[in-house]
Amino acid sequence: MLNSRQRSHLKRLANDIKPIFQIGKGGIGDNAAISISEALEARELVKISVLQNSEVATKEAARELAFQTGAEVVAVIGRKIILYKESKDKKRIVI
């Protein structure tokens, strides 16, 4: 569980990151969750964009992705989701 100081630090780091995944009309599939989980292992911090035509609400998508990947939701800002999961092998971010 992240505290407010850790969330603030991760939000600052995520400010410069471009979204690398998009959730669209199809919603969150198993392949998307697997890809995001792999990206979290490699990067630890991932930004995801929810498209306007998505049938899933942004906060609901964030909760579902966090559950499926075992990650923490850092923030939901507009249609952007920021997820964090500490890497087992490639720790890059010190909280």
Buried (B, 14 or more C-beta within 10 A) or exposed (E): EBEEEBBEBBBEBBEEEEBEBEBBEEBBEEEBBEBBBEBBBEBBBBBBBBEEEBEBEBEBBBBBBBEBBEBBBBBBEEBBBBBBBEBEEEEEBEE
